[in-house]
Amino acid sequence: MSKQVKLAIALVALLAVVLAVIPCLAATTPAPPPPRPRAAGPGPGGAGFGPGADMAQFMDAMLDRLGLSATEKPAVKAALQAKLKARQELSDHLQAFREQVRAQNLSADVARKALDSYRRYQRDYEQQVAGIDQGLSRKLSPVSQARLVAAGVIDNGLGMGGMRRGGAGDGRGGRPGMGFGGQPAQPR
């Protein structure tokens, strides 16, 4: 699967969660967004959510529900694109790391070096995202900042929609205490 398709799928998933959370943030329910265009076929998230969907229209509807001003929307869009690109790069590094540590004859030295390398990249990613969020926050009203933090667009420590970070790809099988292949994790 190409990086563009992966990026589009990640953006759609991210925005779908935000759209699910937005109604909880508003005191009144805004008018529903215009119908989304249908993708060429059923995408990963169902019809209308595949790579063929009009992402600009989808993102505009999400930002409208958050009540952002016309001057704030371009800044949020640019920040989301930058964060998704950084996340895709981190995902690529994680995949390479996983391939390294799955080797049957993995030595402690190679494992330690691979883990140190991945952790450094992860810290760099977190700093990059924090910088994106800080730059974005300077361009927003306090109300918009609060709504974007509540929705997880600006980092709130839990991610989009208040979900915990990690998940199925976090090395714990998506559940605390579980390791690779759903086996109980070894104590550290």
MDTraj code that builds the backbone (N, CA, C; nanometers):
import mdtraj as md
import numpy as np

residues = "MET SER LYS GLN VAL LYS LEU ALA ILE ALA LEU VAL ALA LEU LEU ALA VAL VAL LEU ALA VAL ILE PRO CYS LEU ALA ALA THR THR PRO ALA PRO PRO PRO PRO ARG PRO ARG ALA ALA GLY PRO GLY PRO GLY GLY ALA GLY PHE GLY PRO GLY ALA ASP MET ALA GLN PHE MET ASP ALA MET LEU ASP ARG LEU GLY LEU SER ALA THR GLU LYS PRO ALA VAL LYS ALA ALA LEU GLN ALA LYS LEU LYS ALA ARG GLN GLU LEU SER ASP HIS LEU GLN ALA PHE ARG GLU GLN VAL ARG ALA GLN ASN LEU SER ALA ASP VAL ALA ARG LYS ALA LEU ASP SER TYR ARG ARG TYR GLN ARG ASP TYR GLU GLN GLN VAL ALA GLY ILE ASP GLN GLY LEU SER ARG LYS LEU SER PRO VAL SER GLN ALA ARG LEU VAL ALA ALA GLY VAL ILE ASP ASN GLY LEU GLY MET GLY GLY MET ARG ARG GLY GLY ALA GLY ASP GLY ARG GLY GLY ARG PRO GLY MET GLY PHE GLY GLY GLN PRO ALA GLN PRO ARG".split()
xyz = np.array([
    [0.0845, -0.1158, 0.0000],
    [0.0000, 0.0000, 0.0000],
    [0.0902, 0.1237, 0.0000],
    [0.0623, 0.2212, -0.0824],
    [0.1475, 0.3394, -0.0936],
    [0.1344, 0.4267, 0.0318],
    [0.2342, 0.5109, 0.0524],
    [0.2330, 0.6015, 0.1675],
    [0.1159, 0.6978, 0.1594],
    [0.0806, 0.7426, 0.0377],
    [-0.0320, 0.8341, 0.0230],
    [-0.1616, 0.7675, 0.0671],
    [-0.1813, 0.6424, 0.0308],
    [-0.3025, 0.5711, 0.0692],
    [-0.3038, 0.5508, 0.2200],
    [-0.1887, 0.5116, 0.2778],
    [-0.1808, 0.4955, 0.4236],
    [-0.2101, 0.6263, 0.4945],
    [-0.1558, 0.7361, 0.4430],
    [-0.1779, 0.8665, 0.5023],
    [-0.3247, 0.9053, 0.4933],
    [-0.3871, 0.8781, 0.3799],
    [-0.5293, 0.9092, 0.3630],
    [-0.6141, 0.8266, 0.4587],
    [-0.5807, 0.7000, 0.4759],
    [-0.6553, 0.6136, 0.5675],
    [-0.6386, 0.6625, 0.7110],
    [-0.5158, 0.7000, 0.7485],
    [-0.4913, 0.7497, 0.8838],
    [-0.5672, 0.8791, 0.9079],
    [-0.5703, 0.9682, 0.8091],
    [-0.6420, 1.0941, 0.8232],
    [-0.7908, 1.0696, 0.8383],
    [-0.8448, 0.9797, 0.7602],
    [-0.9878, 0.9481, 0.7685],
    [-1.0210, 0.8916, 0.9066],
    [-0.9390, 0.8010, 0.9575],
    [-0.9640, 0.7434, 1.0897],
    [-0.9581, 0.8503, 1.1966],
    [-0.8586, 0.9387, 1.1878],
    [-0.8415, 1.0455, 1.2844],
    [-0.9620, 1.1390, 1.2822],
    [-1.0042, 1.1764, 1.1642],
    [-1.1157, 1.2690, 1.1524],
    [-1.2482, 1.2045, 1.1924],
    [-1.2628, 1.0755, 1.1674],
    [-1.3866, 1.0067, 1.2061],
    [-1.4041, 1.0085, 1.3567],
    [-1.2969, 0.9913, 1.4300],
    [-1.3054, 0.9955, 1.5766],
    [-1.3423, 1.1352, 1.6224],
    [-1.2813, 1.2370, 1.5617],
    [-1.3129, 1.3744, 1.5993],
    [-1.4600, 1.4028, 1.5730],
    [-1.5098, 1.3577, 1.4594],
    [-1.6508, 1.3815, 1.4280],
    [-1.7431, 1.3131, 1.5288],
    [-1.6999, 1.2023, 1.5846],
    [-1.7816, 1.1333, 1.6834],
    [-1.7814, 1.2075, 1.8162],
    [-1.6747, 1.2810, 1.8455],
    [-1.6614, 1.3497, 1.9743],
    [-1.7215, 1.4896, 1.9721],
    [-1.7206, 1.5547, 1.8595],
    [-1.7611, 1.6940, 1.8476],
    [-1.8998, 1.7218, 1.9055],
    [-2.0005, 1.6413, 1.8764],
    [-2.1331, 1.6738, 1.9298],
    [-2.1354, 1.6851, 2.0817],
    [-2.0486, 1.6152, 2.1508],
    [-2.0430, 1.6217, 2.2967],
    [-1.9891, 1.7548, 2.3450],
    [-1.9173, 1.8260, 2.2599],
    [-1.8532, 1.9501, 2.3003],
    [-1.9454, 2.0713, 2.2886],
    [-2.0422, 2.0629, 2.2047],
    [-2.1278, 2.1779, 2.1793],
    [-2.2511, 2.1754, 2.2685],
    [-2.2916, 2.2930, 2.3150],
    [-2.4118, 2.3031, 2.3970],
    [-2.5358, 2.2794, 2.3112],
    [-2.5292, 2.3204, 2.1866],
    [-2.6390, 2.2969, 2.0938],
    [-2.5860, 2.2163, 1.9775],
    [-2.6733, 2.1461, 1.9153],
    [-2.6326, 2.0637, 1.8019],
    [-2.6351, 2.1472, 1.6751],
    [-2.5194, 2.1610, 1.6074],
    [-2.5187, 2.2381, 1.4830],
    [-2.5897, 2.1625, 1.3716],
    [-2.6166, 2.2349, 1.2667],
    [-2.6793, 2.1717, 1.1503],
    [-2.5871, 2.0629, 1.0974],
    [-2.6438, 1.9541, 1.0479],
    [-2.5579, 1.8463, 0.9958],
    [-2.4786, 1.8951, 0.8753],
    [-2.3582, 1.8385, 0.8570],
    [-2.2774, 1.8791, 0.7420],
    [-2.3401, 1.8278, 0.6133],
    [-2.2982, 1.8842, 0.5012],
    [-2.3502, 1.8333, 0.3744],
    [-2.3078, 1.6881, 0.3572],
    [-2.3832, 1.6097, 0.2811],
    [-2.3468, 1.4689, 0.2631],
    [-2.2068, 1.4567, 0.2030],
    [-2.1338, 1.3581, 0.2517],
    [-1.9990, 1.3334, 0.2011],
    [-2.0072, 1.2651, 0.0655],
    [-1.9130, 1.2983, -0.0221],
    [-1.9124, 1.2287, -0.1510],
    [-1.8747, 1.0831, -0.1312],
    [-1.9243, 0.9995, -0.2164],
    [-1.8934, 0.8567, -0.2097],
    [-1.7589, 0.8299, -0.2756],
    [-1.6852, 0.7372, -0.2166],
    [-1.5591, 0.6946, -0.2776],
    [-1.5904, 0.6062, -0.3970],
    [-1.4874, 0.5767, -0.4737],
    [-1.5047, 0.4918, -0.5911],
    [-1.5570, 0.3547, -0.5520],
    [-1.5263, 0.3118, -0.4345],
    [-1.5728, 0.1829, -0.3846],
    [-1.5712, 0.1862, -0.2347],
    [-1.6112, 0.0788, -0.1706],
    [-1.6091, 0.0822, -0.0253],
    [-1.4647, 0.0887, 0.0233],
    [-1.4342, 0.1916, 0.0975],
    [-1.2997, 0.2089, 0.1522],
    [-1.2885, 0.1394, 0.2856],
    [-1.1743, 0.1562, 0.3524],
    [-1.1528, 0.0916, 0.4809],
    [-1.2573, 0.1291, 0.5849],
    [-1.3109, 0.2501, 0.5771],
    [-1.4104, 0.2929, 0.6747],
    [-1.5508, 0.2850, 0.6203],
    [-1.5714, 0.2163, 0.5115],
    [-1.7034, 0.2081, 0.4508],
    [-1.7114, 0.3048, 0.3337],
    [-1.8225, 0.3046, 0.2651],
    [-1.8395, 0.3911, 0.1486],
    [-1.8238, 0.5361, 0.1904],
    [-1.7534, 0.6133, 0.1098],
    [-1.7342, 0.7549, 0.1377],
    [-1.6114, 0.7830, 0.2215],
    [-1.5460, 0.6816, 0.2773],
    [-1.4301, 0.7033, 0.3616],
    [-1.3014, 0.6545, 0.2972],
    [-1.3056, 0.6054, 0.1774],
    [-1.1858, 0.5539, 0.1124],
    [-1.0996, 0.6659, 0.0576],
    [-0.9857, 0.6291, 0.0001],
    [-0.8944, 0.7287, -0.0541],
    [-0.9569, 0.8166, -0.1620],
    [-1.0667, 0.7722, -0.2237],
    [-1.1305, 0.8525, -0.3264],
    [-1.2234, 0.9596, -0.2722],
    [-1.2496, 0.9590, -0.1421],
    [-1.3399, 1.0578, -0.0832],
    [-1.2752, 1.1955, -0.0865],
    [-1.3566, 1.2991, -0.0868],
    [-1.3074, 1.4360, -0.0881],
    [-1.2670, 1.4753, 0.0538],
    [-1.1368, 1.4621, 0.0849],
    [-1.0873, 1.4881, 0.2188],
    [-1.1058, 1.6339, 0.2593],
    [-1.0945, 1.7252, 0.1658],
    [-1.1095, 1.8667, 0.1987],
    [-1.2502, 1.8938, 0.2521],
    [-1.3502, 1.8361, 0.1875],
    [-1.4879, 1.8559, 0.2322],
    [-1.5110, 1.7898, 0.3676],
    [-1.4536, 1.6723, 0.3865],
    [-1.4662, 1.6003, 0.5132],
    [-1.4050, 1.6815, 0.6268],
    [-1.2844, 1.7362, 0.6033],
    [-1.2167, 1.8145, 0.7054],
    [-1.2919, 1.9445, 0.7331],
    [-1.3440, 2.0082, 0.6291],
    [-1.4217, 2.1306, 0.6484],
    [-1.5429, 2.1062, 0.7377],
    [-1.6109, 1.9943, 0.7168],
    [-1.7269, 1.9620, 0.8005],
    [-1.6854, 1.9443, 0.9464],
    [-1.5728, 1.8766, 0.9697],
    [-1.5243, 1.8576, 1.1062],
    [-1.4926, 1.9924, 1.1703],
    [-1.4238, 2.0784, 1.0972],
    [-1.3844, 2.2082, 1.1524],
    [-1.5057, 2.2979, 1.1739],
    [-1.6062, 2.2855, 1.0882],
    [-1.7303, 2.3611, 1.1085],
    [-1.7979, 2.3183, 1.2384],
    [-1.7994, 2.1891, 1.2650],
    [-1.8622, 2.1399, 1.3874],
    [-1.7898, 2.1890, 1.5126],
    [-1.6599, 2.2127, 1.5002],
    [-1.5830, 2.2651, 1.6131],
    [-1.6038, 2.4147, 1.6313],
    [-1.6640, 2.4799, 1.5342],
    [-1.6907, 2.6232, 1.5445],
    [-1.5680, 2.7091, 1.5209],
    [-1.4737, 2.6623, 1.4420],
    [-1.3538, 2.7404, 1.4135],
    [-1.3845, 2.8525, 1.3157],
    [-1.3097, 2.9614, 1.3288],
    [-1.3281, 3.0735, 1.2367],
    [-1.2642, 3.0412, 1.1028],
    [-1.2986, 3.1205, 1.0037],
    [-1.2427, 3.1011, 0.8694],
    [-1.0916, 3.1218, 0.8688],
    [-1.0405, 3.2058, 0.9582],
    [-0.8960, 3.2281, 0.9635],
    [-0.8245, 3.1164, 1.0403],
    [-0.8938, 3.0458, 1.1274],
    [-0.8321, 2.9381, 1.2048],
    [-0.8268, 2.8061, 1.1273],
    [-0.9238, 2.7842, 1.0412],
    [-0.9319, 2.6561, 0.9689],
    [-0.8061, 2.6210, 0.8898],
    [-0.7487, 2.7132, 0.8116],
    [-0.6278, 2.6753, 0.7366],
    [-0.5114, 2.6354, 0.8274],
    [-0.4990, 2.7009, 0.9414],
    [-0.3915, 2.6675, 1.0355],
    [-0.4118, 2.5279, 1.0929],
    [-0.5368, 2.4935, 1.1247],
    [-0.5663, 2.3607, 1.1792],
    [-0.5424, 2.2537, 1.0723],
    [-0.5852, 2.2803, 0.9505],
    [-0.5639, 2.1843, 0.8415],
    [-0.4147, 2.1576, 0.8199],
    [-0.3365, 2.2649, 0.8177],
    [-0.1917, 2.2492, 0.7971],
    [-0.1294, 2.1709, 0.9124],
    [-0.1729, 2.1987, 1.0348],
    [-0.1189, 2.1274, 1.1511],
    [-0.1562, 1.9796, 1.1461],
    [-0.2804, 1.9494, 1.1102],
    [-0.3219, 1.8090, 1.1007],
    [-0.2419, 1.7354, 0.9940],
    [-0.2200, 1.7989, 0.8809],
    [-0.1417, 1.7355, 0.7745],
    [0.0015, 1.7094, 0.8219],
    [0.0618, 1.8074, 0.8904],
    [0.1988, 1.7909, 0.9392],
    [0.2070, 1.6800, 1.0438],
    [0.1075, 1.6739, 1.1319],
    [0.1069, 1.5700, 1.2353],
    [0.0854, 1.4318, 1.1742],
    [-0.0003, 1.4225, 1.0742],
    [-0.0238, 1.2935, 1.0097],
    [0.1001, 1.2464, 0.9336],
    [0.1709, 1.3394, 0.8726],
    [0.2949, 1.3030, 0.8031],
    [0.3975, 1.2524, 0.9041],
    [0.4114, 1.3226, 1.0156],
    [0.5054, 1.2801, 1.1195],
    [0.4645, 1.1445, 1.1768],
    [0.3351, 1.1233, 1.1951],
    [0.2861, 0.9957, 1.2475],
    [0.3149, 0.8813, 1.1500],
    [0.3002, 0.9084, 1.0204],
    [0.3297, 0.8055, 0.9207],
    [0.4774, 0.7695, 0.9233],
    [0.5637, 0.8692, 0.9397],
    [0.7073, 0.8421, 0.9488],
    [0.7398, 0.7602, 1.0734],
    [0.6750, 0.7924, 1.1854],
    [0.6945, 0.7139, 1.3076],
    [0.6452, 0.5711, 1.2861],
    [0.5331, 0.5563, 1.2194],
    [0.4785, 0.4237, 1.1905],
    [0.5750, 0.3422, 1.1045],
    [0.6369, 0.4079, 1.0072],
    [0.7356, 0.3387, 0.9232],
    [0.8548, 0.2925, 1.0071],
    [0.9003, 0.3775, 1.0995],
    [1.0113, 0.3391, 1.1873],
    [0.9701, 0.2247, 1.2803],
    [0.8476, 0.2296, 1.3297],
    [0.7996, 0.1227, 1.4162],
    [0.7965, -0.0097, 1.3399],
    [0.7532, -0.0060, 1.2158],
    [0.7487, -0.1284, 1.1361],
    [0.8884, -0.1863, 1.1171],
    [0.9855, -0.1001, 1.0885],
    [1.1240, -0.1468, 1.0726],
    [1.1758, -0.2044, 1.2046],
    [1.1427, -0.1396, 1.3145],
    [1.1823, -0.1878, 1.4472],
    [1.1205, -0.3252, 1.4755],
    [0.9938, -0.3408, 1.4449],
    [0.9262, -0.4699, 1.4663],
    [0.9948, -0.5814, 1.3881],
    [1.0307, -0.5520, 1.2642],
    [1.0987, -0.6529, 1.1832],
    [1.2321, -0.6917, 1.2440],
    [1.3037, -0.5941, 1.3001],
    [1.4315, -0.6240, 1.3643],
    [1.4137, -0.7155, 1.4849],
    [1.3159, -0.6868, 1.5695],
    [1.3043, -0.7607, 1.6955],
    [1.2317, -0.8936, 1.6815],
    [1.1738, -0.9188, 1.5680],
    [1.1078, -1.0480, 1.5476],
    [1.2043, -1.1581, 1.5056],
    [1.3289, -1.1244, 1.4814],
    [1.4281, -1.2237, 1.4391],
    [1.4427, -1.3308, 1.5465],
    [1.4479, -1.4563, 1.5039],
    [1.4588, -1.5692, 1.5975],
    [1.5881, -1.5641, 1.6778],
    [1.6954, -1.5201, 1.6169],
    [1.8255, -1.5196, 1.6834],
    [1.8633, -1.3799, 1.7328],
    [1.7679, -1.3046, 1.7813],
    [1.7892, -1.1678, 1.8278],
    [1.8789, -1.1675, 1.9516],
    [1.9888, -1.0962, 1.9427],
    [2.0786, -1.0864, 2.0583],
    [2.0367, -0.9686, 2.1449],
    [2.0772, -0.9719, 2.2702],
    [2.0458, -0.8638, 2.3630],
    [2.1057, -0.7324, 2.3146],
    [2.2257, -0.7371, 2.2581],
    [2.2919, -0.6160, 2.2104],
    [2.2153, -0.5539, 2.0936],
    [2.1750, -0.6363, 1.9976],
    [2.0993, -0.5855, 1.8830],
    [1.9639, -0.5325, 1.9295],
    [1.8991, -0.6034, 2.0209],
    [1.7693, -0.5585, 2.0728],
    [1.7833, -0.4240, 2.1427],
    [1.8861, -0.4093, 2.2243],
    [1.9086, -0.2849, 2.2979],
    [1.9329, -0.1690, 2.2013],
    [2.0172, -0.1912, 2.0997],
    [2.0457, -0.0855, 2.0016],
    [1.9211, -0.0489, 1.9216],
    [1.8441, -0.1490, 1.8809],
    [1.7215, -0.1237, 1.8045],
    [1.6211, -0.0454, 1.8892],
    [1.6068, -0.0850, 2.0153],
    [1.5129, -0.0165, 2.1040],
    [1.5579, 0.1265, 2.1300],
    [1.6867, 0.1465, 2.1559],
    [1.7379, 0.2816, 2.1784],
    [1.7135, 0.3700, 2.0560],
    [1.7382, 0.3154, 1.9379],
    [1.7174, 0.3904, 1.8150],
    [1.5703, 0.4287, 1.7983],
    [1.4801, 0.3326, 1.8223],
    [1.3377, 0.3622, 1.8073],
    [1.2918, 0.4647, 1.9106],
    [1.3362, 0.4490, 2.0353],
    [1.2966, 0.5433, 2.1415],
    [1.3434, 0.6853, 2.1092],
    [1.4640, 0.6995, 2.0527],
    [1.5124, 0.8319, 2.0125],
    [1.4208, 0.8905, 1.9055],
    [1.3831, 0.8095, 1.8069],
    [1.2951, 0.8581, 1.7018],
    [1.1580, 0.8940, 1.7597],
    [1.1115, 0.8137, 1.8550],
    [0.9822, 0.8407, 1.9188],
    [0.9859, 0.9738, 1.9939],
    [1.0943, 1.0009, 2.0675],
    [1.1082, 1.1297, 2.1380],
    [1.1107, 1.2453, 2.0382],
    [1.1831, 1.2272, 1.9284],
    [1.1872, 1.3316, 1.8255],
    [1.0473, 1.3580, 1.7693],
    [0.9732, 1.2500, 1.7478],
    [0.8358, 1.2626, 1.6976],
    [0.7498, 1.3412, 1.7970],
    [0.7589, 1.3066, 1.9248],
    [0.6788, 1.3749, 2.0264],
    [0.7150, 1.5225, 2.0352],
    [0.8434, 1.5547, 2.0226],
    [0.8850, 1.6948, 2.0216],
    [0.8323, 1.7667, 1.8982],
    [0.8342, 1.6979, 1.7849],
    [0.7827, 1.7572, 1.6616],
    [0.6336, 1.7868, 1.6752],
    [0.5572, 1.6924, 1.7287],
    [0.4129, 1.7128, 1.7458],
    [0.3868, 1.8251, 1.8465],
    [0.4640, 1.8291, 1.9545],
    [0.4476, 1.9365, 2.0531],
    [0.4745, 2.0727, 1.9886],
    [0.5749, 2.0800, 1.9022],
    [0.6038, 2.2048, 1.8318],
    [0.4912, 2.2446, 1.7379],
    [0.4347, 2.1471, 1.6691],
    [0.3207, 2.1746, 1.5804],
    [0.2035, 2.2270, 1.6620],
    [0.1743, 2.1610, 1.7757],
    [0.0639, 2.2045, 1.8618],
    [0.0870, 2.3450, 1.9172],
    [0.2099, 2.3747, 1.9591],
    [0.2395, 2.5077, 2.0125],
    [0.2215, 2.6151, 1.9058],
    [0.2724, 2.5869, 1.7857],
    [0.2560, 2.6822, 1.6769],
    [0.1096, 2.7045, 1.6423],
    [0.0332, 2.5970, 1.6419],
    [-0.1091, 2.6074, 1.6134],
    [-0.1808, 2.6855, 1.7228],
    [-0.1508, 2.6580, 1.8474],
    [-0.2179, 2.7247, 1.9595],
    [-0.2017, 2.8761, 1.9538],
    [-0.0870, 2.9222, 1.9064],
    [-0.0642, 3.0675, 1.8967],
    [-0.1559, 3.1327, 1.7932],
    [-0.2133, 3.0538, 1.7042],
    [-0.2985, 3.1073, 1.5975],
    [-0.4473, 3.0945, 1.6286],
    [-0.4813, 3.0439, 1.7474],
    [-0.6205, 3.0140, 1.7804],
    [-0.6720, 3.0983, 1.8956],
    [-0.8036, 3.1173, 1.8968],
    [-0.8678, 3.1806, 2.0123],
    [-0.8673, 3.0803, 2.1278],
    [-0.8823, 3.1289, 2.2514],
    [-0.8890, 3.0356, 2.3652],
    [-1.0026, 2.9337, 2.3522],
    [-1.1152, 2.9748, 2.2965],
    [-1.2283, 2.8833, 2.2798],
    [-1.1912, 2.7726, 2.1807],
    [-1.1313, 2.8098, 2.0701],
    [-1.0919, 2.7094, 1.9706],
    [-0.9840, 2.6172, 2.0261],
    [-0.8882, 2.6738, 2.1002],
    [-0.7855, 2.5904, 2.1625],
    [-0.8496, 2.4858, 2.2527],
    [-0.9421, 2.5297, 2.3370],
    [-1.0073, 2.4381, 2.4312],
    [-1.0819, 2.3276, 2.3571],
    [-1.1537, 2.3640, 2.2531],
    [-1.2294, 2.2633, 2.1777],
    [-1.1366, 2.1643, 2.1072],
    [-1.0255, 2.2128, 2.0531],
    [-0.9321, 2.1247, 1.9841],
    [-0.8573, 2.0338, 2.0813],
    [-0.8299, 2.0813, 2.2026],
    [-0.7689, 1.9942, 2.3041],
    [-0.8705, 1.8890, 2.3477],
    [-0.9945, 1.9310, 2.3704],
    [-1.0986, 1.8358, 2.4123],
    [-1.1208, 1.7277, 2.3065],
    [-1.1084, 1.7646, 2.1793],
    [-1.1284, 1.6687, 2.0706],
    [-1.0033, 1.5865, 2.0425],
    [-0.8900, 1.6259, 2.1006],
    [-0.7655, 1.5526, 2.0782],
    [-0.6911, 1.5944, 1.9534],
    [-0.7361, 1.6998, 1.8867],
    [-0.6641, 1.7501, 1.7702],
    [-0.5321, 1.8120, 1.8170],
    [-0.5396, 1.8902, 1.9255],
    [-0.4196, 1.9356, 1.9963],
    [-0.4009, 1.8347, 2.1084],
    [-0.2776, 1.7873, 2.1276],
    [-0.2504, 1.6778, 2.2211],
    [-0.3107, 1.7033, 2.3589],
    [-0.3868, 1.6062, 2.4058],
    [-0.4464, 1.6118, 2.5387],
    [-0.3959, 1.4986, 2.6274],
    [-0.2965, 1.4265, 2.5811],
    [-0.2405, 1.3148, 2.6559],
    [-0.3094, 1.1827, 2.6287],
    [-0.4272, 1.1868, 2.5693],
    [-0.5022, 1.0640, 2.5423],
    [-0.5283, 1.0417, 2.3949],
    [-0.5114, 1.1424, 2.3131],
    [-0.5349, 1.1278, 2.1705],
    [-0.6765, 1.1651, 2.1307],
    [-0.7078, 1.1405, 2.0061],
    [-0.8371, 1.1781, 1.9500],
    [-0.9503, 1.1103, 2.0257],
    [-1.0479, 1.1875, 2.0633],
    [-1.1662, 1.1332, 2.1276],
    [-1.1417, 1.0771, 2.2662],
    [-1.0262, 1.1082, 2.3272],
    [-0.9978, 1.0604, 2.4623],
    [-0.9568, 0.9152, 2.4694],
    [-0.9212, 0.8560, 2.3546],
    [-0.8765, 0.7178, 2.3557],
    [-0.7327, 0.7137, 2.4040],
    [-0.6955, 0.6073, 2.4741],
    [-0.5568, 0.5991, 2.5205],
    [-0.4656, 0.5782, 2.4013],
    [-0.3429, 0.6222, 2.4167],
    [-0.2458, 0.6032, 2.3101],
    [-0.2134, 0.4570, 2.2984],
    [-0.1594, 0.4201, 2.1844],
    [-0.1213, 0.2800, 2.1635],
    [-0.2303, 0.2106, 2.0860],
    [-0.2722, 0.0981, 2.1343],
    [-0.3749, 0.0223, 2.0649],
    [-0.3175, -0.1072, 2.0139],
    [-0.3763, -0.1580, 1.9098],
    [-0.3377, -0.2896, 1.8613],
    [-0.1916, -0.2974, 1.8206],
    [-0.1318, -0.1861, 1.7846],
    [0.0068, -0.1893, 1.7414],
    [0.1056, -0.1449, 1.8463],
    [0.0674, -0.1423, 1.9734],
    [0.1578, -0.0879, 2.0742],
    [0.2481, -0.1914, 2.1392],
    [0.2502, -0.3130, 2.0869],
    [0.3370, -0.4150, 2.1428],
    [0.2751, -0.4875, 2.2605],
    [0.1558, -0.4472, 2.3002],
    [0.0879, -0.5127, 2.4119],
    [-0.0397, -0.5807, 2.3651],
    [-0.0520, -0.5974, 2.2366],
    [-0.1724, -0.6607, 2.1842],
    [-0.2953, -0.5741, 2.2016],
    [-0.2748, -0.4438, 2.2305],
    [-0.3866, -0.3523, 2.2465],
    [-0.4517, -0.3602, 2.3829],
    [-0.4038, -0.4504, 2.4696],
    [-0.4613, -0.4632, 2.6029],
    [-0.3467, -0.4605, 2.7041],
    [-0.3638, -0.3883, 2.8139],
    [-0.2578, -0.3851, 2.9138],
    [-0.2225, -0.5256, 2.9607],
    [-0.0938, -0.5499, 2.9768],
    [-0.0472, -0.6782, 3.0272],
    [-0.0336, -0.7864, 2.9220],
    [-0.0619, -0.7521, 2.7953],
    [-0.0537, -0.8525, 2.6896],
    [0.0667, -0.8222, 2.6009],
    [0.1345, -0.9259, 2.5566],
    [0.2520, -0.9111, 2.4718],
    [0.2217, -0.9475, 2.3291],
    [0.3284, -0.9740, 2.2506],
    [0.3104, -1.0122, 2.1118],
    [0.2280, -1.1404, 2.1034],
    [0.1404, -1.1469, 2.0064],
    [0.0603, -1.2659, 1.9834],
    [-0.0455, -1.2912, 2.0894],
    [-0.0773, -1.1884, 2.1713],
    [-0.1803, -1.2049, 2.2739],
    [-0.1350, -1.2835, 2.3960],
    [-0.0049, -1.3125, 2.4077],
    [0.0483, -1.3832, 2.5232],
    [0.0714, -1.2854, 2.6369],
    [0.0578, -1.3296, 2.7620],
    [0.0826, -1.2381, 2.8738],
    [0.2253, -1.1819, 2.8644],
    [0.2363, -1.0512, 2.8913],
    [0.3658, -0.9841, 2.8851],
    [0.4518, -1.0290, 3.0030],
    [0.5811, -1.0335, 2.9780],
    [0.6761, -1.0672, 3.0839],
    [0.6988, -0.9446, 3.1695],
    [0.7134, -0.9604, 3.3020],
    [0.7423, -0.8437, 3.3866],
    [0.8723, -0.7782, 3.3437],
    [0.8780, -0.6453, 3.3572],
    [0.9986, -0.5721, 3.3163],
    [1.0960, -0.5622, 3.4300],
])
top = md.Topology()
chain = top.add_chain()
for i, resn in enumerate(residues, 1):
    res = top.add_residue(resn, chain, resSeq=i)
    for name in ("N", "CA", "C"):
        top.add_atom(name, md.element.get_by_symbol(name[0]), res)
traj = md.Trajectory(xyz[None], top)
